[in-house]
Amino acid sequence: MEASVARAERTLSLLTGTYLANAEATKANMALVLDVALSQNLFVYGDAAGTTEETAKRYASAVHKWLARINSLAAGKTSESRLAGVLLMKQTALQSPSIFSENAPRWTTALLNMLGKAETTPLFVAVLQTLVMFVDAVRDVPVLYREIASAQVPRINQVVLAVADKSPELADHILEALMHSATWYPTLFRPSVDKAEALCLRLLDASGARSDPATRERAALCMAALSLPGGKVSTEERWFQLAQQAVGTLKQCIDHIMCVNPPSNGAETHLCFALSALPDDYTASIPRAADRISAMSDVVVALLTQPTAADIPIPAASIAGAALKLAMVPVRVASSKSTRVEFALVSPLAPQLQRAAIRIMAALAIALGGHMQPLLSTVARAATAVNTQNVSSPVTRVALQSLVRLYIEKYGFGFAAHLPYELVTSVVDDICVQHGARRVAGSAAAIAAPAGTAPQQKKRSSNGASRVAGVGEPLIHWNDVVLSALRTVLAFLQHTPTALCSALRTRVDSNILALVMLGTTGGIEMPFASRQSDAPFKVQLYKCLEASVLSPDPWQKAILPHAVAAFHAGLADPSGAVQAACQRALAAVDPVIHARLPAQLREPDSEEGFEAEAHVPRMLRAEGSAVSISAVLSGTHLGEQLDVEADGVNPANDALTADSAKRSKHDALGPATPSDTTAARAAAPTPDVSGGRGNGDGDESEGEAIPDIVMEESDSDVD
């Protein structure tokens, strides 16, 4: 410990006296100083025991000089010096809670003063991040909570909201700071709720320009956090009011896109946010309405996923109905016979509207859990509507497949029963090998061959041009759609394997095996054509193959031998993720393997029943007796042994006698002909599986008749 403290003291003295000596040195060596401060952890020895008094004094002096230099840099004349002071202030507070407790009030005041001035964007970002860290740290310290939180948090909120009006480029960081403040200190945030809500709505609406998706998402999260402070109403009422306003605004925008007239007096109206009116020109109003729908969907998702301390009533039916209405917009426009020119703009905006509906339905499943079961048919209808219009949008297809996978994993057969066959087929089609492109390319090359005389045509027909046409073209392109389809198929195989019909299940297995074999055999027909790394796709393929083996279809042929061979081949893949997937698959499939399951041919037994009797344990086998193996396996030989012991017959002597009699009779009669065998089988008595003894008149069961007959034959041979 002594050496560590001395080394930290020397390092701090070197950094303060050399690399932070002046403004020029600070600007040139700031990266080095931060790297050393992060890696060396220089401020953890303030209360270290086991050091001498002299070393402790030198270390305390070095820390004091460091803090003085930080305060000097934070109050410097140049923005570079102030930025360096803020960054070093943050790292020092993170490493030493004791130093932070002593200097937190002074540092917080200095940071707030910087926010009130005209500073550069990097400095504003550093100040906001440092303030958020300070506000988070004082929650667990009662003394600092009173000195900083109660006194400074309301001022921080006001200053941050004032900066938002002056610096729109800082919107993301300002929204994050407001969201954390409303979540951590809801009571102290109440005076700033109205201004924060107006800021969020302004960023969500993005008047005059399309909103940035990242900024829109942060604004939605901040809007959801504004339900926690409450105010004049409770948190539950505030949350329910925000949800109704978001859903009402969404429905209002849908009506505008569908050219529905606003409701007249006395009709039911939607409770909406106070947003600006849409333009009169439909070329600007319809895209603006689509952006507003995306923003309101983000607000609904944020409200559903925002953790709350109290139980909140959720209007699930209203939200699910709005999502279904939104998903049906492209379908209604496509099936409409109206000649409105406004409908021509809906088709390009359809993927955006459908993804908004998908996000809402996914958030409902995450938030409601089992309470979503009565609305599964509504979700299935919305998914079907999206599936009919998402052919040209790969992003929408990925989102739809992710939604289906989520609901299959959470609700299983309850959701799969509502899915139409066309939707499941479209998922399977995305993992199919494209054989048609190669045939079309070959036929097109053959048709385009130049015509000539008969000898020339005969000579040119053998040059192989039509054979090589299309060679090297990929059978399938690895992309996000295929990866998402593989994950969705995996969810079907793991959770609802019997929901797939036999034809569809056979198609799934054949395509998975084909893709796995193409990946292991290699060659010019390898499907890995459009991605640099195919490891994620291989991993999903092997997982699907494993799930298919563990949940086989009773009407399909066994794929176990092929799957085991593919797993063993995958162990040699250069990717570690693929090797791990194959190892897990082999470990899971190993308990399923049985000696009779693999499709293997075996040589016929040399003697009837020999191999079967060899596998019967010694204690369960009647050694040398003429009891059949079926009787041994059925347990009837136990009654026979008891009867033999009761009659005083030695089983060992009977076994030797029966064995010798069987051999002598076989030698005397020679090999049996088929007719003799048939006659012997016809003369054999009907088996009795009761295993009991007959009456004293000789009416006995087969289990006793066979030993008696053998004994009589052996006695006659001896005589």
VOGU-3710 file (C-alpha; in Angstrom, 3 decimals, decimal comma):
1> measvaraer> 0,000/0,000/0,000  2,863/2,373/0,794  4,330/1,936/-2,684  0,944/2,390/-4,381  0,225/5,631/-2,541  3,712/6,938/-3,323  3,307/6,063/-6,992  -0,095/7,816/-7,149  1,429/10,903/-5,495  4,259/11,065/-8,014
11> tlslltgtyl> 1,860/10,611/-10,943  -0,466/13,375/-9,735  2,458/15,726/-9,212  3,755/14,972/-12,707  0,376/15,540/-14,342  -0,324/18,751/-12,447  3,107/20,307/-12,748  3,985/19,270/-16,299  1,028/18,301/-18,472  -1,462/20,764/-16,928
21> anaeatkanm> 0,971/23,565/-16,228  -0,586/26,096/-18,616  -3,294/26,423/-21,259  -1,072/25,319/-24,140  0,146/22,215/-22,306  -3,393/21,369/-21,243  -4,703/21,612/-24,797  -1,876/19,449/-26,172  -1,868/16,779/-23,446  -5,542/16,544/-22,479
31> alvldvalsq> -5,992/13,101/-24,033  -2,936/11,739/-22,209  -4,060/13,145/-18,862  -7,538/11,638/-19,207  -6,091/8,276/-20,204  -3,795/8,203/-17,172  -6,569/9,329/-14,828  -8,877/6,600/-16,129  -6,345/3,764/-16,093  -4,342/4,478/-12,927
41> nlfvygdaag> -7,259/5,155/-10,512  -5,275/7,799/-8,660  -7,913/9,015/-6,175  -8,758/5,889/-4,158  -6,059/6,331/-1,515  -7,607/9,173/0,455  -8,479/6,967/3,449  -5,866/4,281/2,828  -4,442/2,686/5,967  -0,961/1,251/6,348
51> tteetakrya> 0,905/4,303/5,064  3,314/6,548/6,882  2,310/10,028/7,918  4,801/11,634/5,575  3,525/9,701/2,545  -0,081/10,524/3,431  0,753/14,226/3,672  2,518/14,241/0,322  -0,432/12,442/-1,293  -2,950/14,874/0,259
61> savhkwlari> -0,867/17,796/-0,988  -0,791/16,354/-4,515  -4,585/15,879/-4,479  -5,068/19,445/-3,238  -2,943/20,817/-6,089  -4,902/18,674/-8,555  -8,239/20,066/-7,314  -6,939/23,612/-7,399  -5,812/23,125/-10,980  -9,225/21,682/-11,941
71> nslaagktse> -11,058/24,680/-10,478  -8,662/27,010/-12,257  -9,263/25,287/-15,581  -13,066/25,346/-15,091  -12,879/29,122/-14,637  -10,426/29,624/-17,509  -10,725/32,159/-20,278  -10,758/29,760/-23,226  -13,378/27,150/-24,017  -10,678/24,459/-24,290
81> srlagvllmk> -9,566/25,108/-20,715  -13,128/25,056/-19,399  -13,831/21,830/-21,288  -10,715/20,239/-19,768  -11,775/21,354/-16,295  -15,269/19,852/-16,715  -13,937/16,521/-18,002  -11,356/16,205/-15,212  -14,002/17,219/-12,685  -16,255/14,382/-13,838
91> qtalqspsif> -13,516/11,729/-13,733  -12,374/12,840/-10,274  -15,918/12,655/-8,907  -16,412/9,185/-10,382  -13,248/7,805/-8,762  -13,498/9,384/-5,298  -16,870/9,790/-3,519  -15,188/11,641/-0,661  -13,727/14,284/-2,987  -17,117/14,591/-4,706
101> senaprwtta> -18,910/15,126/-1,383  -16,522/17,929/-0,432  -16,640/19,760/-3,767  -20,119/18,958/-5,159  -21,848/22,263/-4,219  -19,048/24,367/-5,681  -18,786/22,300/-8,854  -22,551/22,290/-9,415  -22,687/26,079/-9,203  -19,797/26,392/-11,656
111> llnmlgkaet> -21,516/24,080/-14,140  -24,798/25,990/-13,933  -22,959/29,244/-14,596  -21,469/27,716/-17,746  -24,935/26,745/-18,997  -26,089/30,325/-18,686  -23,368/31,622/-21,000  -22,772/31,319/-24,706  -20,480/28,324/-24,952  -19,483/25,850/-27,616
121> tplfvavlqt> -21,511/22,720/-28,285  -18,872/20,252/-26,938  -18,683/22,210/-23,698  -22,478/22,254/-23,336  -22,592/18,487/-23,908  -19,888/17,869/-21,286  -21,638/20,139/-18,764  -25,014/18,424/-19,264  -23,515/14,944/-18,895  -21,614/15,971/-15,761
131> lvmfvdavrd> -24,716/17,524/-14,207  -26,723/14,357/-14,859  -23,985/12,342/-13,164  -23,976/14,703/-10,151  -27,765/14,616/-9,809  -27,713/10,822/-9,978  -24,972/10,521/-7,347  -26,591/12,727/-4,695  -29,734/10,558/-4,507  -28,007/8,132/-2,132
141> vpvlyreias> -26,340/10,777/0,079  -28,818/12,450/2,478  -26,561/15,428/3,214  -25,957/16,160/-0,453  -29,619/15,594/-1,238  -30,509/18,530/0,958  -27,675/20,771/-0,252  -27,770/19,969/-3,978  -30,994/18,197/-4,943  -33,478/20,323/-3,023
151> aqvprinqvv> -31,666/23,565/-3,777  -30,250/23,042/-7,261  -32,519/20,601/-9,169  -35,336/23,139/-9,821  -32,733/25,628/-11,019  -31,104/22,971/-13,201  -34,454/22,256/-14,865  -35,059/25,925/-15,614  -31,560/26,479/-16,999  -31,746/23,366/-19,178
161> lavadkspel> -35,122/24,429/-20,611  -33,691/27,861/-21,362  -30,755/26,298/-23,204  -33,184/24,247/-25,320  -34,596/27,421/-26,844  -31,150/28,815/-27,661  -29,399/25,641/-28,873  -31,672/23,281/-30,824  -28,684/21,073/-31,705  -28,507/20,039/-28,032
171> adhilealmh> -32,036/18,625/-28,065  -30,975/15,005/-27,475  -28,861/15,806/-24,406  -31,445/18,241/-23,027  -34,232/15,669/-23,334  -32,094/13,058/-21,601  -31,356/15,432/-18,714  -35,037/16,354/-18,329  -36,112/12,710/-18,473  -33,703/11,705/-15,686
181> satwyptlfr> -34,690/14,683/-13,571  -38,414/13,894/-13,897  -37,781/10,229/-13,072  -35,441/10,725/-10,108  -37,029/13,854/-8,569  -40,708/13,899/-9,632  -41,781/16,246/-6,848  -39,074/18,806/-7,619  -39,881/18,600/-11,337  -43,551/19,646/-11,053
191> psvdkaealc> -42,947/23,392/-11,688  -41,315/22,544/-15,035  -43,851/19,995/-16,342  -45,733/22,353/-18,662  -42,620/23,797/-20,301  -41,098/20,330/-20,708  -44,293/19,013/-22,321  -44,359/21,919/-24,767  -40,723/21,222/-25,676  -41,447/17,516/-26,249
201> lrlldasgar> -44,467/18,241/-28,446  -42,484/20,742/-30,485  -39,756/18,172/-31,120  -42,268/15,395/-31,818  -44,170/17,443/-34,372  -41,087/18,892/-36,101  -42,949/21,657/-37,900  -41,598/22,339/-41,342  -39,164/19,405/-41,483  -39,060/15,671/-40,924
211> sdpatreraa> -38,115/14,820/-37,357  -34,976/12,901/-36,545  -35,901/9,354/-35,372  -33,398/9,463/-32,489  -34,633/12,864/-31,285  -38,242/11,766/-31,682  -37,626/8,659/-29,587  -35,984/10,665/-26,789  -38,837/13,174/-26,860  -41,326/10,314/-26,501
221> lcmaalslpg> -39,404/8,910/-23,539  -39,320/12,335/-21,922  -43,060/12,738/-22,520  -43,693/9,385/-20,820  -41,523/10,445/-17,869  -43,675/13,572/-17,436  -46,488/11,347/-16,172  -44,516/10,571/-13,006  -44,458/14,066/-11,404  -48,250/14,206/-11,379
231> gkvsteerwf> -49,142/17,683/-10,126  -52,782/18,695/-9,947  -53,781/15,107/-10,782  -52,357/11,772/-9,681  -49,764/9,813/-11,600  -52,371/7,289/-12,782  -54,705/9,975/-14,109  -51,844/11,818/-15,760  -50,663/8,618/-17,502  -54,167/7,759/-18,702
241> qlaqqavgtl> -54,667/11,291/-20,026  -51,397/11,194/-21,997  -52,302/7,778/-23,452  -55,733/9,000/-24,568  -54,244/12,114/-26,145  -51,619/10,105/-28,043  -54,176/7,582/-29,351  -56,622/10,355/-30,238  -53,982/12,279/-32,188  -53,040/9,082/-34,012
251> kqcidhimcv> -56,655/8,401/-35,030  -57,085/12,005/-36,127  -54,088/11,690/-38,462  -55,460/8,428/-39,881  -58,753/10,153/-40,666  -56,854/12,942/-42,390  -54,935/10,480/-44,571  -58,122/8,623/-45,476  -59,837/11,938/-46,300  -62,457/11,480/-43,595
261> nppsngaeth> -64,322/14,646/-42,710  -63,914/15,890/-39,140  -66,770/14,949/-36,791  -69,701/17,319/-36,678  -71,223/18,827/-33,572  -72,496/16,205/-31,184  -70,377/13,410/-32,627  -67,655/11,677/-30,680  -64,366/13,557/-30,890  -60,858/12,390/-30,118
271> lcfalsalpd> -58,910/13,795/-27,181  -55,758/15,090/-28,893  -52,591/17,019/-28,120  -52,495/20,735/-28,830  -50,509/20,554/-32,057  -50,419/22,904/-34,993  -52,943/22,408/-37,779  -51,905/20,423/-40,823  -51,328/22,348/-44,077  -54,082/22,652/-46,653
281> dytasipraa> -51,910/21,285/-49,444  -52,260/17,500/-49,405  -48,746/17,010/-50,817  -47,406/18,454/-47,556  -50,161/17,493/-45,122  -50,204/13,732/-45,776  -46,429/13,218/-45,225  -46,732/15,486/-42,187  -49,582/13,354/-40,852  -47,516/10,197/-41,397
291> drisamsdvv> -44,629/11,689/-39,398  -47,034/12,675/-36,654  -48,386/9,107/-36,573  -44,853/7,783/-36,100  -44,292/10,270/-33,279  -47,531/9,342/-31,507  -46,713/5,647/-31,843  -43,389/6,347/-30,129  -45,255/8,107/-27,317  -47,614/5,147/-26,883
301> valltqptaa> -44,690/2,713/-26,842  -42,834/4,852/-24,288  -45,909/5,057/-22,056  -46,427/1,288/-22,194  -42,794/0,477/-21,419  -42,234/3,207/-18,790  -41,894/1,598/-15,321  -44,253/3,055/-12,729  -44,576/2,570/-8,999  -48,387/2,364/-9,043
311> dipipaasia> -50,804/0,147/-10,940  -52,164/1,980/-13,972  -55,318/1,073/-15,940  -54,326/0,642/-19,581  -56,907/1,127/-22,366  -55,686/-1,986/-24,163  -58,701/-2,367/-26,445  -58,489/1,249/-27,604  -54,748/1,028/-28,296  -55,069/-2,310/-30,121
321> gaalklamvp> -57,964/-0,941/-32,171  -55,883/2,078/-33,174  -53,025/-0,213/-34,228  -55,406/-2,330/-36,326  -56,883/0,782/-37,924  -53,397/2,013/-38,739  -52,352/-1,322/-40,256  -55,472/-1,387/-42,436  -54,801/2,014/-44,037  -52,752/0,672/-47,012
331> vrvasskstr> -55,238/-2,167/-47,529  -58,206/0,198/-47,542  -56,459/2,525/-49,976  -55,482/-0,350/-52,289  -59,026/-1,742/-52,341  -60,693/1,648/-52,659  -62,331/2,605/-55,938  -61,915/6,287/-55,265  -60,011/8,412/-57,758  -58,610/10,801/-55,173
341> vefalvspla> -55,131/11,970/-56,007  -54,320/12,012/-52,282  -54,343/8,218/-52,203  -51,333/8,137/-54,525  -49,182/9,364/-51,614  -50,293/6,592/-49,266  -48,444/3,801/-51,052  -44,950/5,318/-50,540  -45,815/6,021/-46,893  -47,340/2,569/-46,225
351> pqlqraairi> -44,166/0,985/-44,738  -43,829/3,862/-42,267  -47,444/3,485/-41,137  -47,180/-0,297/-40,863  -44,012/-0,164/-38,774  -45,738/2,246/-36,403  -48,578/-0,259/-35,952  -46,083/-3,088/-35,396  -44,267/-1,127/-32,668  -47,523/-0,487/-30,828
361> maalaialgg> -48,545/-4,166/-30,922  -45,113/-5,278/-29,725  -45,263/-2,819/-26,818  -48,700/-4,145/-25,858  -47,344/-7,693/-25,605  -44,401/-6,548/-23,485  -46,503/-4,395/-21,157  -49,648/-6,502/-20,726  -48,319/-10,055/-20,804  -51,144/-12,523/-20,236
371> hmqpllstva> -53,776/-9,765/-20,203  -53,270/-9,448/-23,951  -54,818/-12,849/-24,707  -58,362/-11,556/-25,445  -56,872/-9,282/-28,132  -54,726/-11,867/-29,932  -57,189/-12,142/-32,803  -56,965/-8,368/-33,327  -53,182/-8,564/-33,483  -53,380/-11,460/-35,951
381> raatavntqn> -55,707/-9,436/-38,192  -53,310/-6,498/-38,123  -50,346/-8,753/-38,913  -52,259/-10,266/-41,826  -53,070/-6,815/-43,175  -49,411/-5,810/-42,990  -48,350/-9,041/-44,683  -50,509/-8,364/-47,720  -48,850/-5,003/-48,431  -45,215/-5,331/-47,249
391> vsspvtrval> -43,728/-7,199/-50,222  -41,663/-4,233/-51,413  -40,346/-3,219/-47,980  -37,672/-5,484/-46,462  -37,585/-3,393/-43,280  -41,305/-3,920/-42,776  -40,945/-7,644/-43,402  -38,259/-7,868/-40,738  -40,448/-5,930/-38,296  -43,471/-8,136/-39,039
401> qslvrlyiek> -41,490/-11,345/-38,581  -40,101/-10,021/-35,306  -43,644/-9,275/-34,141  -44,838/-12,785/-35,022  -41,836/-14,285/-33,246  -42,513/-12,213/-30,119  -46,149/-13,284/-29,922  -45,322/-16,936/-30,644  -42,758/-16,959/-27,843  -45,137/-15,313/-25,364
411> ygfgfaahlp> -48,495/-16,894/-26,255  -47,682/-20,058/-28,233  -50,698/-21,846/-29,700  -53,012/-19,102/-28,452  -51,611/-16,789/-31,113  -50,654/-19,390/-33,723  -54,279/-20,516/-33,967  -55,256/-17,077/-35,302  -52,507/-16,839/-37,929  -53,589/-17,544/-41,509
421> yelvtsvvdd> -51,742/-20,040/-43,665  -50,579/-17,319/-46,056  -48,696/-15,452/-43,324  -46,820/-18,546/-42,167  -46,075/-19,502/-45,767  -44,585/-16,079/-46,460  -42,159/-16,576/-43,574  -41,128/-19,987/-44,896  -40,705/-18,599/-48,421  -37,994/-16,239/-47,194
431> icvqhgarrv> -35,688/-19,158/-46,348  -36,321/-21,141/-49,523  -33,529/-21,881/-51,971  -34,087/-20,004/-55,214  -33,890/-22,700/-57,896  -35,989/-20,871/-60,484  -33,453/-18,121/-61,207  -30,869/-20,614/-62,395  -33,259/-22,377/-64,746  -34,515/-19,108/-66,160
441> agsaaaiaap> -30,969/-17,883/-66,723  -30,044/-21,098/-68,529  -33,098/-21,040/-70,753  -32,558/-17,364/-71,584  -28,969/-18,049/-72,585  -30,083/-20,906/-74,786  -32,700/-18,755/-76,480  -30,237/-15,914/-77,057  -27,699/-18,197/-78,820  -27,046/-16,988/-82,392
451> agtapqqkkr> -28,541/-18,984/-85,217  -26,411/-20,461/-88,027  -26,182/-23,307/-90,477  -26,909/-26,833/-89,428  -23,258/-27,930/-89,020  -22,472/-24,759/-87,120  -25,485/-25,200/-84,881  -24,438/-28,739/-84,091  -20,908/-27,640/-83,319  -21,994/-24,711/-81,169
461> ssngasrvag> -24,592/-26,702/-79,288  -21,844/-28,720/-77,647  -19,767/-25,802/-76,422  -21,541/-25,831/-73,025  -22,687/-22,201/-73,096  -26,144/-23,092/-71,876  -24,718/-25,365/-69,210  -22,590/-22,719/-67,552  -25,246/-20,017/-67,824  -26,196/-19,031/-64,305
471> vgeplihwnd> -23,328/-20,929/-62,661  -21,982/-18,903/-59,777  -25,261/-17,122/-59,144  -26,316/-17,361/-55,506  -29,099/-19,713/-54,565  -30,035/-17,420/-51,707  -28,833/-14,012/-50,540  -28,079/-13,682/-46,866  -29,751/-10,515/-45,624  -31,735/-9,265/-42,665
481> vvlsalrtvl> -34,979/-10,709/-44,035  -33,552/-14,240/-44,197  -32,037/-13,940/-40,722  -35,323/-12,724/-39,261  -37,221/-15,493/-41,071  -34,871/-18,118/-39,625  -35,467/-16,776/-36,129  -39,221/-16,829/-36,674  -39,116/-20,411/-37,972  -37,045/-21,321/-34,916
491> aflqhtptal> -39,772/-19,867/-32,679  -42,397/-21,971/-34,480  -40,324/-25,149/-34,097  -39,582/-24,529/-30,429  -42,972/-23,327/-29,171  -45,639/-24,474/-31,650  -44,184/-27,309/-33,764  -47,543/-28,970/-34,411  -49,058/-25,717/-35,655  -47,275/-26,292/-38,966
501> csalrtrvds> -49,035/-28,695/-41,304  -47,157/-31,729/-42,618  -46,506/-30,244/-46,049  -45,218/-26,991/-44,592  -43,126/-28,819/-42,007  -41,523/-31,007/-44,672  -40,796/-27,905/-46,697  -39,148/-26,214/-43,716  -36,960/-29,220/-42,939  -35,916/-29,717/-46,537
511> nilalvmlgt> -34,933/-26,076/-46,959  -32,984/-26,004/-43,704  -31,139/-29,194/-44,613  -30,428/-27,867/-48,104  -28,966/-24,636/-46,755  -26,885/-26,487/-44,168  -25,546/-28,889/-46,767  -24,709/-26,044/-49,137  -22,785/-24,350/-46,391  -20,794/-27,454/-45,447
521> tggiempfas> -20,008/-28,810/-48,905  -18,858/-25,519/-50,432  -18,271/-25,077/-54,142  -19,426/-22,493/-56,614  -23,058/-22,912/-55,569  -22,482/-21,716/-52,021  -25,267/-19,315/-51,064  -23,039/-16,923/-49,141  -22,918/-14,192/-51,751  -24,052/-10,893/-50,326
531> rqsdapfkvq> -22,581/-10,809/-46,819  -18,975/-10,836/-45,664  -19,731/-12,994/-42,632  -22,244/-15,836/-42,712  -21,710/-17,020/-39,116  -25,004/-15,574/-37,728  -26,971/-17,298/-40,489  -25,207/-20,622/-39,929  -25,901/-20,421/-36,207  -29,609/-19,901/-36,828
541> lykcleasvl> -29,657/-22,751/-39,356  -28,153/-25,189/-36,867  -30,546/-24,002/-34,156  -33,496/-24,593/-36,476  -32,181/-28,044/-37,338  -31,766/-28,876/-33,656  -35,301/-27,698/-32,874  -36,687/-29,777/-35,742  -34,980/-32,906/-34,411  -36,153/-32,317/-30,840
551> spdpwqkail> -39,768/-31,758/-31,943  -40,259/-34,042/-34,973  -43,383/-34,204/-37,033  -45,062/-37,633/-36,663  -45,895/-37,720/-40,397  -42,485/-36,846/-41,778  -39,427/-38,943/-42,463  -36,692/-38,959/-39,862  -33,968/-36,375/-40,457  -31,910/-37,421/-37,457
561> phavaafhag> -29,026/-39,105/-39,374  -28,639/-36,109/-41,667  -28,829/-33,684/-38,753  -26,168/-35,545/-36,763  -23,889/-35,581/-39,799  -24,433/-31,839/-40,292  -23,667/-31,128/-36,631  -20,431/-33,111/-36,794  -19,461/-31,275/-39,975  -20,206/-27,949/-38,291
571> ladpsgavqa> -17,645/-28,676/-35,585  -14,961/-28,020/-38,208  -16,325/-24,570/-39,085  -13,807/-21,740/-38,578  -16,363/-19,662/-36,655  -16,435/-20,212/-32,910  -20,128/-19,347/-32,701  -20,991/-22,060/-35,234  -18,865/-24,611/-33,375  -20,571/-23,744/-30,085
581> acqralaavd> -24,011/-24,089/-31,697  -23,118/-27,518/-33,097  -21,738/-28,669/-29,750  -24,924/-27,631/-27,967  -27,003/-29,332/-30,640  -25,088/-32,606/-30,319  -25,432/-32,501/-26,539  -29,193/-31,946/-26,866  -29,708/-34,545/-29,595  -27,631/-37,248/-27,907
591> pviharlpaq> -30,449/-38,381/-25,529  -32,772/-38,691/-28,533  -30,531/-41,122/-30,436  -31,681/-44,777/-30,215  -30,170/-47,893/-31,763  -33,239/-48,491/-33,938  -33,735/-44,903/-35,080  -30,863/-44,364/-37,558  -31,465/-45,705/-41,049  -28,796/-48,434/-40,926
601> lrepdseegf> -28,864/-51,971/-42,372  -27,753/-54,914/-40,191  -26,854/-58,494/-41,081  -29,535/-61,110/-40,278  -29,076/-63,155/-37,105  -27,348/-66,525/-37,526  -29,765/-68,224/-35,149  -33,317/-67,224/-34,371  -33,606/-65,446/-31,064  -29,867/-65,678/-30,314
611> eaeahvprml> -29,152/-61,968/-30,394  -32,324/-61,116/-28,521  -31,534/-63,575/-25,704  -27,971/-62,309/-25,490  -29,269/-58,863/-24,508  -31,458/-60,226/-21,684  -29,784/-59,888/-18,261  -28,519/-63,128/-16,740  -30,808/-62,948/-13,743  -33,828/-62,467/-16,012
621> raegsavsis> -32,899/-65,286/-18,405  -33,809/-68,977/-17,907  -30,373/-70,455/-18,605  -30,558/-73,380/-21,028  -34,311/-73,779/-20,799  -36,661/-74,047/-23,719  -38,654/-71,013/-22,567  -39,143/-68,612/-25,478  -37,611/-65,146/-25,419  -41,090/-63,594/-25,585
631> avlsgthlge> -41,989/-65,377/-22,385  -38,784/-64,145/-20,739  -39,428/-60,542/-21,742  -43,072/-60,749/-20,654  -42,200/-62,143/-17,240  -44,067/-65,477/-17,577  -40,877/-67,470/-16,934  -41,070/-66,510/-13,270  -44,151/-68,642/-12,810  -42,482/-71,515/-14,646
641> qldveadgvn> -39,408/-71,453/-12,402  -41,576/-71,478/-9,316  -43,506/-74,473/-10,656  -40,318/-76,372/-11,482  -38,906/-75,783/-8,021  -42,185/-76,910/-6,474  -42,024/-80,213/-8,385  -38,478/-80,860/-7,179  -36,879/-80,694/-10,596  -33,314/-79,416/-10,854
651> pandaltads> -33,328/-76,584/-13,430  -29,628/-77,032/-14,233  -29,970/-80,755/-15,026  -33,104/-80,071/-17,049  -31,219/-77,423/-19,010  -28,353/-79,786/-19,846  -30,744/-82,583/-20,782  -32,876/-80,313/-22,933  -29,855/-78,908/-24,695  -28,407/-82,365/-25,482
661> akrskhdalg> -31,807/-83,608/-26,631  -32,182/-80,657/-28,940  -28,763/-81,260/-30,522  -29,258/-85,037/-30,914  -32,653/-84,596/-32,482  -31,270/-81,990/-34,869  -28,447/-84,325/-35,912  -30,829/-87,237/-36,443  -33,422/-85,399/-38,471  -31,064/-83,183/-40,471
671> patpsdttaa> -31,940/-79,698/-41,635  -35,626/-78,930/-41,594  -37,393/-78,256/-44,849  -39,865/-75,411/-45,298  -42,746/-77,886/-45,367  -41,603/-79,479/-42,102  -41,330/-76,093/-40,503  -44,804/-75,164/-41,653  -46,221/-78,433/-40,352  -44,476/-78,022/-37,030
681> raaaptpdvs> -45,894/-74,524/-36,653  -49,360/-75,751/-37,518  -49,126/-78,545/-34,931  -47,851/-76,264/-32,198  -50,368/-75,533/-29,454  -51,895/-72,098/-29,106  -49,800/-70,015/-26,695  -51,288/-69,131/-23,361  -49,834/-65,976/-21,890  -51,515/-66,428/-18,529
691> ggrgngdgde> -48,354/-68,088/-17,125  -50,316/-70,329/-14,690  -50,441/-74,078/-14,299  -53,237/-76,221/-15,704  -55,279/-78,843/-13,923  -53,988/-82,266/-13,049  -55,389/-83,878/-16,209  -52,572/-82,590/-18,375  -54,330/-79,409/-19,525  -51,329/-77,151/-19,043
701> segeaipdiv> -50,166/-73,858/-20,468  -47,537/-73,567/-23,143  -45,002/-72,327/-20,596  -45,027/-75,790/-18,986  -45,792/-77,913/-22,036  -42,534/-77,094/-23,808  -40,243/-78,265/-20,956  -42,286/-81,465/-20,487  -42,104/-82,354/-24,184  -38,378/-81,816/-24,222
711> meesdsdvd> -37,914/-84,035/-21,181  -39,947/-86,858/-22,750  -37,874/-86,722/-25,929  -34,656/-86,828/-23,970  -35,865/-89,860/-21,952  -36,763/-91,749/-25,105  -33,360/-91,028/-26,582  -31,626/-92,342/-23,468  -33,700/-95,545/-23,530
//
